[in-house]
Amino acid sequence: MTKTRSRTSSSKKPVGSATISPLMIGIVVAAAVLIVGGLIALGNMNNQPSGNVDLSMFPTKGSPDASVTMVEYSDYG
């Protein structure tokens, strides 16, 4: 007499498989929105124009009437 076993489907998940829950997706999206919003708010905090710099004593290049002036400060010491 031989006993026969009936196969049952295992309900165990394979090792290493992870499911992404909707809650986890919501948390990641909310964190991204907060980070981007914070960076935008930090970028808009100082809306004051910069001060004028007298460039008459320094060598210059380009149009003196340019809308943007770059001043380079460097220390070669």
Protein Blocks (a to p, Z undefined) as FASTA:
>chain_A
ZZdddddddfbdcehiacddfklmmmmmmmmmmmmmmmmmmmmmpmcdcddddfklpcce
djfkbfbdcdddddfZZ
